[in-house]
Amino acid sequence: MSNSRRFALTAVFMGLALVANGGETDARASRLLDLASSGGYLRDERWKMAEEISAVPDAQMAETATALLASGRRTDAGQALHELCFVWAQRAPEPALGFADAISEKALRDTCRASAFRGWAEADWKAARAWLDKQPPGAARDQVMGGLLTLVAGRDPHAALQMLQEEIVRGRDIQTSEVMKICAKRDPAAAVKAWENLPPGKAKNSARESLAMNWAKVQPEDAWRWASGFPDDKDGQGTRRNVILGTAEVAPDRAALLALQSPEKDRKELLERIAWTWARQDPDAAVRWAGGLPEDVRPGIFVAILNRSTLANPKSLLPSMTSLPAGKDRDLAVSLVIHRWSDEDFDGVKKWLVQQPQSPDFPLFLLSCMNRLAEQDPELLFTLFEKLPDREKKNMRIHFKMTLDQLRPDLASRLAPEK
């Protein structure tokens, strides 16, 4: 159906709606607007909205949409129309798209049009694709096609890959990464073959990166053998890097071994990314692994782990952290362990701190607890501050004063003037 015919059909629908729009449609539109206003983006409210929209008879879809559009409640109407157009297009795609096309405001028109097309594609992606193939080329058309390809990939990877090849060969600007992400996990062999058939260029490069990472999440060794066949250039190194990152999701120990063999310029970042992933899965295993890494990278890896995990026994890590090579990463790792320990057992931390004034790390220990002590036990904080060596006391004074000014201004005057 041509756009002009669709506009005419829509005008008829909207004209009829304005005449026939009675109490039932007004009440329904009002309920939808209220659901959108009270949090249509929340799960419970969206469920109620979906239930309300599903109950709209086919013959009253246009009436309801027109009533929403005429309400004047721009934000609420947009949310409700977004959902309504999706359902409407599943039942009657042409009228739904026609209604969306006739909306005067561009932002709302584009949103409703995208929702209607997505609803149509959910119901019959082949018919939706046939319609899309007849649309004029351009960025808007390519963006919609990208969404359609992603939907098809979840249902029929072979069809999605074939469509992707056709689009790229025609010179369309299609985002390939999401399609490859889905297809690489469902049918890696077909995804590799499709990638090989893509013409050289930006789309093929993007597809290769997504293929490498997502294939590794289901078949890490096969993905690594494939990546190892690339030359040792920028593209080859990037492909192997993505395989390592994908492997970290399912076999972090294997990914760590591969990372240690990577070019030196990539090694530290790869190890940190693996540490983040491993720490989410099994923080204690990640800590054990980090303890065996070379000294030049070990502190930074510990920081990455401590920033991304909840540890079962943070206190037990203190000896390992304090024995790291001196530097900012080492001090940060020590502080993070003390913070984690304080979250679990601050009374235990306080008892431990009282025993630490002779430690060369006592200033670092105290600084790590200063905020919490100021809030929960300022008397102990003053006592421990006085136990600092004179030189360290002078260095620490500015931190102490800032902490008191911010958290306990009522006690700031107790800090003796600097001599």
N, C-alpha and C positions, 0 to 999 in steps of 0.2 A: 504494500500500500504506500502511495506517495505521501510526502509530508503534507502537501496541500490538501489531499483527501483526508488525512488524519486530523489536520486542523479543523476542517469542516465538520467531521464527525464529532470532534471534541466540542465544537461550538454548539452542536445540537444537544449533546449530553448536558452541557453546562446550562443551556437555555431551558431544557426540560427540568433540570434540577431546580433552577430558580423558581419555576412555576410550581413544581410538585413538592418542593421542600417543606415538609410539614413538621408537626410536633415530634414525631418519632425520630426523624433524621436530626433535628436540632438537639434533641435530648442525647442521642448517641454521640454527636459531635462534641457536645458539652462534656460528656463523660471522658471522651478521648483527650480533650484538651486538659481536663483536670488531672488525668493520669500523667500526662506529659509534664504538667506543671509541678506535680508532687514528686517527681523523680522518675520520669519515664526511662531514664538510662539505668535505673536499678533493676536487679533481676526480678524481684517480686512485682514491681510496677509494670515492667515490660511484659511479664507473663500475663498480667491482667489486661494490658493493652492488646496483646496478641489474641487473647480469648475474645475480647470485645470486637476486634476487627474480623476474626474468623466467623463471628455470628452475623456479619453484615450480608444480606442477600445480594446475589450478583447484580440484580436490577437496581440496587440502591447504592452501589459503590460510587458511581459518579455523583449522586446527590450528596453522599457523606463527604466525599473529597471536596466538593464545591462549598459545602457548609464550613468545612475547616478552613478553606482558603479565604472565605468571606468573613471569618470571625474577627480579624484584626489582631489576633494574638500571635504575632509573627513567630516567636521562638517556639511556643507550644504547638502551633499549627505545623511548623516545620518538622518537629519530632514525630507528631502523629501521622503526617502525610508520608514521611519516610517509611514508616511501617505499613501504612495502608497501600501505598503504591506497590510495595513488594508482594503483598498478598493478592492484590487486584491483578497484577500481571501474571501470577501463576494461573489465574482463572481465565483472564481475557487480556492477553498482552497488548494487542493493538490499541484498544481504548485506553488502557493505563498509560501507555507511552504517549498517546495523543494528548491526554490530559496533562502529562508532565511537560510536553513540548509547548503547550499553550500558556504555561505560567509565565507571567511577564518578568518577574524578578529572576535574574540569571542564576544567582547562587542557589536559590530554592529550586529553580527549574533543573539545574544540573544534578542536585541531590536526588530529587524525585525521579529523574530520568534514569540515574544510575541504579536506584532502588528497584525501579520497575524492570529494568533489564536483568538485574540479578535475580529477581523473582521468576522471570521468564526462563532464564538459563537454568535455574534450579528445577523447573518443571520439565523443560524440553530444550536442552542445550543445543541440539542439532538445529532446531528451528530458529533459535536465537542466533546461532552462528550464521545461518543462511541470510537472516535479516541484516546482520552486521556486515556481511560481505558486500551488501549493496549500498552501504553508507559511504559518503565521500571520504577520501583519505585525509588524515590529519592527526594531530596529537590527541584530540578527544576520542576519536575512533580507536586509536592504538591503546589508549589507557583502558578503555572498556574491554578491548580484546585481551589485554593482559589479565584482567580479572576473570574473563571467561576461560582462558587457558588454565589458570590456577584451579578453577572449579573442575574442569574436565580432567586435569591431572589426577585429582583425587578419586575419580571414577574409572577412567580409562587412560592409563599412562601412554599407551601406544598411540591413541588418537591425539592426545595432547602434544606429544613429541612430533607427530606428523604435522599437526597444525602449526606448531612453533617453527619448524623448518620452512614451511610454506610462507609464513609471515616474514621471516628474516630474509629469505631469498627475494621476496618482493620489495625489500628495502624498508619494511616497517620498523618503527622504533619501539620494539617490544621489550619489556623487562623480562629477562630469561631466568633470573636467579631463583624465583619462587617456584617456577615450573620444574626446574632441575632439582630443586630441593626435594620436592615430592617424588618425582620420578626416580631419582637416584636411590631413594630408600625402597621403593616398590619394585623397580626393575632396573638395576644398575647396568646390565648389559645393553638394554635398549637405550638407556640414557647416554651411554658412551657412544653407541653407534650414531645416535642423533647428533651428538656434539661433533663427531667427526665429519658429519655431512653439512654442518653449518659453514657458511662462507667466512673467511677471515675478517676480523673486525671487533668492535667493542662488544657486540652481543655474544660472540663466541668466547671472548675472554671472560666475560661475566659468567657465562654458562659453565666454563671450565672451573672457575673458583668455587661455584656452588656445588658442582658435581663432585669435586675433590673432597670438600668438607663433609657433605652429606652421605656420600658413598662410604666414607670411612666410619660413619656412625653405625653401619650395619655389617660391613665387610672390610674391616680395617686392613687386613693383610693384602687382600686383592687390590684395594685402593692404593696401598703403598707400592705394590709391584707396578701398577699402571703409572703412578707418578714418578717412579724411579726411571721410567723410560724416557722422560723428557730431558732435554739437554740442560747443562748447568748454566742456564742464563736466567734472566729476571723472571720469565714466565715459568720456567721449570722450578726454580726455587720457590716461587709463590705457590705453585701447585702442591709441592711437597709440604710447604708450611701449612696449607689448609688441610691436608690429609692428617698432619700431626695434631692440629687443633680438633678435628673431628674425632680422631682416635682417642683423644683425652676424655671424651664424653663416655666412652665404653671401656677403655683399657688405659687408664692414665699411666700405669707403670711402663707399658710399651711406648706410649707417646713420649714419656720422659727420656727413654733410651734413644729414641729417634731425635729428640730435640738436642741432646748432647752431641750428636753427630752433625748437626746443622751448621751452616756458616756462622762464624763468630758474631757477625753483626745482628743476626736474628736470635741467637741462643738465649740471651737473658730475657727478652720479651716472651719467647716461647715458653720458657720454664716458668715464668710468672703466670702466664695464662693457664698453663697446666696446673700450677699450684692452686689457682682460684677454683678451677673445675674440681680438682681432687678434694679440696677442702670442703666443698659442698657435699660431696659423696661420703667421704670417710676422713675427717680431719686428723684423727690420730695416725692413720696410715700415711697421710700426707706429711705430717711432722716427722715420722720415722724416715721417710724418703728424703726430706730436705736435710736431715742431719748428715746424710752421706754425700751431699753435693760438694763440689769444690769450694774452697773458702771464699773465692772472689764473688760468687753468686749466692752463697748460702744465706747471708743476712737479709737480702732483698726478698728471697723466696719465703723465708719465715714471716716477714712482714705481710706478704701477699696472703699467706695461709691464715694468719691471725686476723687479718682484716675481713676475711670471708667465712669464718667458721665459728662454731660454738664448741669449745673443747671440754672433754669430760673432766680433766684434772689439770687446769692451767698452772697451778702451783708447781707441779712436777716438771714443767718446762723451764723454770727459772735458771737452774744450773746450766742448761744447754744455751739459753739466750745470753747469759752473762759471760759465757766462755767464747762467744763469737768474736771475730776480729773487730777491733775498735772502729767506730764510725757512726754516722747518723742512722744507718739502717739497723745497726746493732742496738743503739739506744732506743729506737722506736720499737723494735721487737720486744725489748725488756719492758717498756712502758705498756705495750699492748697486753702482755701476759699479766702484768699487775692489774690493769683495768679489768681483764676477764676474771681474774681471781677475786677482785673486789666486788664484782657483780654477784658472785656466788657466796662469798664468806668474808665480809669486810672486817668482822671482829677478828678473824684469823689473820688478816693482813695487818691489822693494827698491832696485834701481839708480836708478829714477825718484825714489823718496823722498829719497835722498841728495842729489839736486839741487834739492830743493824748500824748504829752510829759509827762503828769502827770500820765498816766496809768502805772501800774506795768508791763504791757505787751508791753510797747512802744519799748523796744529793739527788741523783737520778731517781732513786726509789721514792724519796720524799716529794719530789716534783710530780711524779706520776700519781700520787695520792692527794695532792694539795687541795684540789677543788672539793673532793669528797670529804676530806677532813675538815675543811672550813665550814662545810654545811652541817656535818654530823658530829664532829668532835673537835671544835676549835681549840679547846684547852690542850689536847694532845698535840695539835699542830704547833702551837706556841712552844710547848716543851721540846718537841723534836727540832724545831727551828733553832733553838738555843744550843742544841747539841752539835750543830754543824761547825766545822773548823772555821776560823775567822775569815779566811780567804773565800771559802765557799759561801759563808753567810752573806758576805758582801755581794757576791754574784747572784745569790738567790733572792736577795732582798726585794729587787724590783718585781719579781714574779709573786712574791708573798704579798707585797703591797697591792698589786693589781688584783690579786685574788680576793683580798679582803674588801677592797673598794667595790668590787663587783658583787660579791656574794654575802659579805658580812660587814657592811659599812659601819655598823654599830660598834665593831671591834677594831676598826682601823687605827684609832687613836692609841691603842695599846702597843702598837709597833714602835719601839724606841727609835728616836731620830738616829740617823747614821752618824757615826763618829768620824 
